[in-house]
Amino acid sequence: MKKNMGTIDRVVRVVLALVVGVLYLTGQITGVLAIVLGVLAVVFLVTSAIGFCPLYLPFRLSTRKEP
């Protein structure tokens, strides 16, 4: 599994996941929307932590700068 996410991409995903968490904890989102966004937030956190996004593979995308 070759890393394909750059720093900015990872930071944006973490920020979006935190926004979803805050919206959920403040009661701004509920029900099915909260579940869907919660799952998406968890996926964002996991992919940010490992630096790999499987959805980038079919499109041969990479936001990572190669050394």
C-alpha positions in Angstrom: 0.0 0.0 0.0 1.8 3.0 -1.3 0.9 6.4 0.3 -1.0 8.6 -2.0 -2.2 11.5 0.2 -0.3 14.7 0.7 -0.2 16.8 3.9 -2.8 19.3 2.8 -5.2 16.5 1.8 -4.8 14.8 5.2 -5.3 18.0 7.1 -8.4 18.9 5.2 -9.9 15.5 5.9 -9.2 15.8 9.6 -10.7 19.2 9.8 -13.8 18.0 8.0 -14.1 15.1 10.3 -13.8 17.4 13.3 -16.5 19.7 11.9 -18.9 16.7 11.5 -18.1 15.7 15.1 -18.8 19.2 16.4 -22.1 19.4 14.4 -23.1 16.0 15.9 -22.2 16.9 19.4 -24.1 20.2 19.3 -27.2 18.5 17.9 -27.1 20.3 14.5 -27.2 17.0 12.6 -29.3 14.0 13.6 -30.8 10.8 12.3 -29.7 9.3 9.0 -27.7 12.3 8.0 -25.7 12.1 11.3 -25.0 8.4 10.7 -23.9 8.9 7.1 -21.7 11.9 7.9 -20.3 10.1 11.0 -19.2 7.1 8.9 -17.7 9.4 6.3 -15.8 11.3 9.1 -14.4 8.0 10.5 -13.3 7.0 6.9 -11.6 10.4 6.6 -9.8 10.0 9.9 -8.6 6.5 9.0 -7.4 7.4 5.6 -5.7 10.5 7.0 -3.9 8.4 9.6 -2.6 5.9 7.2 -2.0 8.3 4.3 -3.7 6.2 1.8 -7.0 6.6 0.0 -8.3 3.6 -1.9 -10.6 5.7 -4.1 -7.6 7.4 -5.6 -6.3 4.1 -7.1 -8.7 3.6 -10.0 -8.1 7.2 -11.1 -4.3 7.0 -10.5 -4.5 10.1 -8.3 -1.9 11.2 -5.7 -1.8 14.4 -3.8 1.6 13.4 -2.2 4.8 15.0 -3.4 7.3 12.4 -4.2 10.8 13.0 -2.8 
